[in-house]
Amino acid sequence: MYKTEAIVLAVQKKNDTTSLVHLYTREYGRILYLVYGRKGASKKRLSGVSMNLLTPLAWLDIEGSELPGKEIHSLSSAQLHYISRHISEDVQRQCLAMFMAEALYKTLKHPLSDERVFSYLCEQIIELDTADSVAHIANQFIGSISELLGYGGEPLEEFRNLHSATLLNMLSMP
């Protein structure tokens, strides 16, 4: 059994009573968790974990254990490490959280931890929650996470400074 901080990347329902949860943890990197439920459970609680906590980019404190001989771990408990004040109420922030979580789900494939990446993600969750304007966050996030993951370069500086509408217009040009 171990305890660590984690950020929710994706939740996939496997069947009526089981879900697969992809988390990026501070100490262990990306880990796939199997979360068991009870058939007919009215509160959507699985293994002591409320499914309401497992939203895109939720920053959690978790307890897990490795399943013998498997690459999947068992998630036994989770609670919020950071309580969002605005993400859950603002549709634009929710969409950005889903975008960021999906980008991370597609790019963070290795099970190795990276403290710089985890710390940056924590900062971005707080920024997404507390910023007066979130128009810049998607571009800033893609540019910075790309650099942290080794895809950086001069074009990213220009990309980071573009407004979202300008970027969408550039992408739709023939």
Backbone as numpy.savetxt, mean C-alpha at the origin, in Angstrom:
# Nx Ny Nz CAx CAy CAz Cx Cy Cz
6.09 -16.37 15.58 5.24 -15.19 15.58 6.14 -13.95 15.58
5.79 -12.95 14.79 6.55 -11.71 14.72 5.60 -10.53 14.63
6.11 -9.35 14.99 5.36 -8.10 14.90 6.16 -7.14 14.04
5.45 -6.38 13.22 6.11 -5.39 12.36 5.08 -4.38 11.87
5.56 -3.31 11.25 4.69 -2.35 10.57 4.53 -2.81 9.13
3.37 -2.50 8.54 3.12 -2.91 7.16 2.20 -1.91 6.48
2.29 -1.88 5.15 1.43 -1.04 4.33 0.68 -1.96 3.37
-0.63 -1.76 3.28 -1.49 -2.60 2.44 -1.29 -2.24 0.97
-0.94 -3.24 0.16 -0.81 -3.07 -1.28 -2.04 -3.57 -2.01
-2.55 -4.73 -1.62 -3.71 -5.31 -2.32 -4.36 -6.38 -1.45
-5.66 -6.56 -1.65 -6.41 -7.62 -1.01 -7.17 -8.37 -2.10
-6.98 -9.69 -2.15 -7.66 -10.52 -3.13 -8.49 -11.57 -2.40
-9.78 -11.56 -2.66 -10.66 -12.55 -2.04 -10.43 -13.89 -2.74
-10.07 -14.89 -1.96 -9.81 -16.21 -2.52 -11.10 -17.03 -2.61
-11.87 -17.01 -1.55 -13.19 -17.65 -1.53 -14.02 -16.97 -0.44
-15.14 -17.57 -0.05 -16.02 -16.94 0.94 -15.37 -16.72 2.29
-14.38 -17.51 2.62 -13.82 -17.43 3.97 -12.33 -17.09 4.02
-11.70 -16.88 2.88 -10.25 -16.66 2.87 -9.89 -15.53 1.90
-8.94 -14.71 2.32 -8.41 -13.65 1.45 -6.89 -13.71 1.44
-6.32 -13.26 0.33 -4.88 -13.09 0.22 -4.60 -11.60 0.33
-3.68 -11.23 1.22 -3.38 -9.84 1.48 -1.89 -9.61 1.19
-1.61 -8.68 0.29 -0.24 -8.33 -0.07 0.15 -7.10 0.75
1.17 -7.25 1.59 1.65 -6.16 2.44 3.12 -5.91 2.19
3.52 -4.65 2.34 4.94 -4.30 2.32 5.31 -3.97 3.75
6.18 -4.79 4.34 6.52 -4.64 5.75 7.86 -3.94 5.93
8.00 -3.31 7.09 9.23 -2.58 7.38 10.43 -3.53 7.46
10.30 -4.65 8.16 11.45 -5.54 8.37 11.64 -6.62 7.31
10.56 -7.03 6.62 10.66 -8.20 5.76 10.33 -7.93 4.30
10.03 -6.69 3.93 9.68 -6.39 2.54 8.28 -6.86 2.22
8.06 -7.23 0.98 6.72 -7.65 0.54 6.45 -9.08 0.99
5.29 -9.26 1.59 4.89 -10.59 2.06 3.42 -10.81 1.70
3.12 -12.02 1.31 1.75 -12.44 1.01 1.19 -13.13 2.25
0.04 -12.67 2.69 -0.60 -13.24 3.87 -1.91 -13.91 3.50
-2.17 -15.01 4.17 -3.43 -15.71 4.08 -4.23 -15.34 5.31
-5.43 -14.82 5.09 -6.27 -14.37 6.20 -7.53 -15.23 6.18
-7.73 -15.96 7.26 -8.87 -16.88 7.36 -10.06 -16.19 8.00
-11.22 -16.60 7.58 -12.45 -16.05 8.16 -13.37 -17.17 8.60
-14.51 -16.75 9.07 -15.54 -17.70 9.47 -16.71 -17.55 8.52
-17.18 -18.64 8.00 -18.29 -18.58 7.05 -19.50 -17.96 7.74
-20.09 -17.00 7.07 -21.28 -16.35 7.60 -20.97 -15.30 8.66
-19.72 -14.93 8.84 -19.38 -13.92 9.84 -19.99 -12.58 9.42
-20.81 -12.01 10.29 -21.54 -10.81 9.93 -20.69 -9.55 9.97
-19.64 -9.52 10.73 -18.82 -8.31 10.90 -17.62 -8.27 9.96
-17.50 -9.24 9.07 -16.36 -9.31 8.14 -15.04 -9.30 8.90
-14.94 -10.07 9.95 -13.68 -10.20 10.68 -13.02 -11.51 10.28
-11.77 -11.42 9.95 -11.01 -12.58 9.55 -9.81 -12.72 10.47
-9.68 -13.85 11.12 -8.52 -14.15 11.97 -8.19 -13.02 12.93
-9.14 -12.36 13.50 -8.85 -11.26 14.39 -8.48 -9.98 13.65
-8.63 -9.98 12.33 -8.30 -8.81 11.51 -9.58 -8.28 10.89
-9.90 -7.04 11.17 -11.07 -6.43 10.55 -10.74 -6.11 9.10
-11.57 -6.56 8.17 -11.35 -6.28 6.75 -11.44 -4.78 6.48
-12.10 -4.02 7.34 -12.18 -2.57 7.17 -10.81 -1.91 7.27
-9.87 -2.55 7.94 -8.51 -2.01 8.06 -7.70 -2.19 6.78
-8.07 -3.17 5.98 -7.25 -3.56 4.84 -7.63 -2.76 3.59
-7.44 -1.43 3.69 -7.72 -0.54 2.57 -6.39 -0.15 1.91
-6.43 0.28 0.65 -5.18 0.63 -0.03 -4.36 1.66 0.74
-3.11 1.37 0.94 -2.13 2.20 1.63 -2.38 2.36 3.13
-3.21 1.52 3.72 -3.37 1.57 5.18 -2.03 1.20 5.81
-1.63 1.96 6.83 -0.36 1.75 7.54 -0.72 1.05 8.84
-0.27 -0.19 8.98 -0.71 -1.07 10.06 0.44 -1.53 10.95
0.09 -1.94 12.17 0.94 -2.76 13.02 0.34 -4.15 12.95
1.14 -5.14 12.58 0.60 -6.48 12.38 1.35 -7.51 13.21
0.68 -8.64 13.41 1.30 -9.85 13.95 1.09 -10.93 12.92
2.15 -11.61 12.60 2.05 -12.67 11.61 2.91 -13.85 11.98
2.70 -14.94 11.26 3.54 -16.12 11.44 3.72 -16.79 10.09
4.89 -17.39 9.92 5.21 -18.05 8.68 4.56 -19.43 8.66
3.91 -19.76 7.55 3.34 -21.09 7.41 4.45 -22.03 6.95
4.66 -23.14 7.64 5.78 -24.04 7.32 5.76 -24.50 5.87
6.91 -24.35 5.20 7.06 -24.82 3.83 6.32 -24.00 2.79
5.82 -22.84 3.16 5.05 -22.02 2.22 5.66 -20.62 2.10
5.36 -19.97 1.00 5.77 -18.58 0.83 4.69 -17.63 1.34
3.63 -18.21 1.85 2.52 -17.42 2.38 2.60 -17.43 3.90
2.33 -16.28 4.51 2.32 -16.17 5.95 0.88 -16.05 6.44
0.69 -16.26 7.72 -0.63 -16.12 8.32 -0.68 -14.81 9.10
-1.71 -14.00 8.83 -1.89 -12.73 9.51 -2.86 -12.95 10.65
-2.36 -12.80 11.89 -3.19 -13.09 13.04 -3.84 -11.85 13.65
-3.20 -10.69 13.53 -3.84 -9.47 14.03 -3.28 -8.26 13.30
-4.09 -7.21 13.27 -3.68 -5.95 12.64 -4.44 -4.82 13.30
-3.73 -3.71 13.47 -4.39 -2.49 13.94 -3.72 -1.32 13.24
-4.43 -0.21 13.16 -3.89 0.95 12.48 -2.68 1.52 13.22
-1.62 1.76 12.50 -0.46 2.44 13.05 -0.65 3.95 12.91
-1.19 4.34 11.74 -1.48 5.75 11.47 -2.96 5.86 11.15
-3.66 6.72 11.87 -5.09 6.90 11.66 -5.29 8.10 10.73
-5.78 7.81 9.55 -6.02 8.84 8.54 -7.20 9.71 8.94
-7.06 11.00 8.74 -8.15 11.92 9.05 -8.92 12.31 7.80
-8.28 12.27 6.62 -8.92 12.77 5.42 -9.02 11.75 4.29
-8.14 10.77 4.24 -8.15 9.83 3.10 -9.48 9.09 3.02
-10.00 8.63 4.12 -11.25 7.85 4.09 -12.47 8.69 3.76
-12.37 10.02 3.89 -13.51 10.90 3.64 -13.48 11.57 2.27
-12.33 11.61 1.63 -12.13 12.36 0.40 -11.93 11.40 -0.77
-12.83 11.45 -1.75 -12.78 10.53 -2.88 -11.50 10.70 -3.69
-11.05 11.94 -3.88 -9.81 12.18 -4.63 -8.62 11.54 -3.92
-8.56 11.65 -2.61 -7.47 11.03 -1.85 -7.57 9.50 -1.88
-8.78 8.98 -1.83 -8.97 7.53 -1.93 -8.48 7.01 -3.28
-8.81 7.73 -4.35 -8.36 7.33 -5.68 -6.83 7.36 -5.78
-6.23 8.39 -5.22 -4.77 8.47 -5.22 -4.17 7.33 -4.41
-4.77 6.99 -3.28 -4.27 5.87 -2.46 -4.36 4.57 -3.26
-5.46 4.36 -3.99 -5.59 3.16 -4.81 -4.55 3.14 -5.92
-4.33 4.28 -6.57 -3.32 4.38 -7.62 -1.93 4.05 -7.07
-1.58 4.67 -5.94 -0.26 4.45 -5.36 -0.08 3.00 -4.92
-1.11 2.42 -4.30 -1.03 1.03 -3.85 -0.88 0.09 -5.04
-1.61 0.36 -6.13 -1.51 -0.48 -7.33 -0.12 -0.37 -7.96
0.42 0.85 -8.02 1.77 1.03 -8.56 2.79 0.25 -7.71
2.64 0.30 -6.40 3.54 -0.44 -5.52 3.35 -1.94 -5.66
2.11 -2.38 -5.78 1.81 -3.81 -5.96 2.50 -4.35 -7.22
2.53 -3.53 -8.27 3.14 -3.96 -9.53 4.66 -3.86 -9.53
5.24 -2.99 -8.70 6.70 -2.78 -8.75 7.47 -3.41 -7.60
6.89 -3.49 -6.42 7.60 -4.06 -5.26 7.39 -5.57 -5.24
8.19 -6.29 -5.99 8.01 -7.73 -6.13 8.91 -8.55 -5.21
10.00 -7.96 -4.73 10.98 -8.73 -3.97 10.61 -8.77 -2.48
10.94 -9.87 -1.81 10.64 -9.99 -0.39 11.70 -9.38 0.52
12.56 -8.52 -0.02 13.61 -7.91 0.78 13.13 -6.57 1.31
13.54 -6.25 2.53 13.14 -4.97 3.10 14.07 -3.86 2.62
13.54 -2.66 2.57 14.31 -1.47 2.22 13.77 -0.35 3.09
14.53 0.02 4.10 14.08 1.03 5.06 13.81 2.37 4.39
14.62 2.73 3.39 14.39 4.00 2.69 13.03 4.00 2.00
12.70 2.91 1.33 11.41 2.82 0.62 10.28 2.84 1.63
10.38 2.06 2.69 9.30 2.02 3.68 9.10 3.39 4.32
10.17 4.05 4.70 10.07 5.38 5.31 9.45 6.38 4.34
9.85 6.31 3.06 9.27 7.20 2.06 7.76 6.96 1.93
7.35 5.70 1.92 5.92 5.39 1.81 5.15 5.94 3.00
5.71 5.84 4.19 5.07 6.39 5.38 4.91 7.90 5.25
5.96 8.57 4.76 5.88 10.03 4.55 4.80 10.37 3.53
4.69 9.56 2.47 3.70 9.83 1.44 2.27 9.61 1.94
2.07 8.64 2.81 0.74 8.43 3.40 0.34 9.65 4.21
1.26 10.15 5.01 0.98 11.35 5.81 0.73 12.55 4.91
1.55 12.71 3.86 1.37 13.81 2.91 0.00 13.73 2.23
-0.38 12.54 1.78 -1.68 12.34 1.13 -2.81 12.70 2.08
-2.64 12.39 3.35 -3.68 12.64 4.34 -3.76 14.11 4.76
-2.63 14.80 4.80 -2.61 16.13 5.42 -2.44 17.30 4.45
-2.06 17.05 3.20 -1.81 18.14 2.26 -3.08 18.93 1.97
-2.92 20.24 1.82 -4.07 21.08 1.45 -4.53 20.76 0.04
-3.58 20.54 -0.86 -3.88 20.19 -2.25 -3.13 18.89 -2.57
-3.80 17.99 -3.26 -3.18 16.70 -3.59 -2.91 16.56 -5.09
-3.06 17.66 -5.85 -2.89 17.62 -7.31 -1.49 17.16 -7.72
-0.50 17.45 -6.93 0.89 17.13 -7.26 1.34 15.74 -6.81
0.57 15.09 -5.99 1.05 13.89 -5.30 1.34 12.72 -6.23
0.50 12.46 -7.23 0.72 11.31 -8.11 2.05 11.43 -8.85
2.30 12.59 -9.45 3.56 12.78 -10.20 4.77 12.72 -9.28
4.66 13.38 -8.15 5.76 13.38 -7.18 6.05 11.95 -6.72
5.00 11.20 -6.45 5.14 9.82 -5.98 5.84 8.95 -7.03
5.36 8.99 -8.27 5.94 8.15 -9.32 7.41 8.51 -9.54
7.72 9.79 -9.58 9.11 10.20 -9.76 10.01 9.74 -8.63
9.57 9.96 -7.40 10.41 9.62 -6.24 10.54 8.12 -6.03
9.44 7.38 -6.18 9.53 5.93 -5.95 10.37 5.29 -7.06
10.29 5.84 -8.27 11.11 5.32 -9.37 12.59 5.51 -9.06
12.94 6.67 -8.53 14.34 6.91 -8.17 14.78 5.98 -7.05
13.94 5.81 -6.03 14.29 4.92 -4.92 14.49 3.48 -5.37
13.73 3.07 -6.39 13.82 1.70 -6.89 14.88 1.54 -7.98
15.59 2.64 -8.31 16.69 2.55 -9.26 16.34 2.88 -10.69
15.17 3.48 -10.93 14.78 3.84 -12.28 14.96 5.33 -12.54
15.67 6.02 -11.68 15.78 7.48 -11.71 16.57 8.02 -12.89
16.61 9.34 -12.96 17.35 10.01 -14.02 16.82 11.41 -14.21
17.43 12.16 -15.10 17.03 13.54 -15.35 15.60 13.68 -15.84
15.10 12.81 -16.73 13.72 12.99 -17.19 12.71 12.96 -16.05
13.03 12.27 -14.98 12.09 12.20 -13.86 11.90 13.54 -13.18
12.92 14.37 -13.14 12.78 15.71 -12.56 11.74 16.52 -13.33
11.81 16.46 -14.66 10.83 17.17 -15.48 9.45 16.57 -15.28
9.34 15.26 -15.21 8.07 14.57 -15.02 7.43 14.95 -13.69
8.25 15.02 -12.63 7.74 15.31 -11.30 7.09 16.70 -11.24
7.57 17.64 -12.04 7.07 19.01 -11.99 5.86 19.25 -12.90
5.47 18.27 -13.68 4.30 18.44 -14.54 3.02 18.41 -13.73
2.03 19.14 -14.16 0.70 19.07 -13.56 0.01 17.84 -14.14
-0.85 17.19 -13.39 -1.52 15.96 -13.83 -2.24 16.13 -15.15
-2.94 17.26 -15.35 -3.67 17.49 -16.60 -2.71 17.55 -17.78
-1.55 18.18 -17.61 -0.54 18.27 -18.67 -0.04 16.87 -19.01
0.20 16.06 -18.00 0.67 14.69 -18.22 -0.37 13.88 -18.99
-1.64 13.99 -18.61 -2.70 13.25 -19.32 -2.80 13.70 -20.77
-2.66 14.99 -21.04 -2.69 15.49 -22.42 -1.51 14.93 -23.22
-0.33 14.86 -22.61 0.84 14.32 -23.29 0.64 12.85 -23.62
0.03 12.11 -22.72 -0.15 10.68 -22.93 -1.20 10.40 -24.00
-2.17 11.30 -24.18 -3.23 11.07 -25.15 -2.88 11.57 -26.54
-1.73 12.24 -26.70 -1.31 12.73 -28.02 -0.88 11.56 -28.89
-1.21 11.61 -30.21 -0.85 10.49 -31.10 0.63 10.39 -31.35
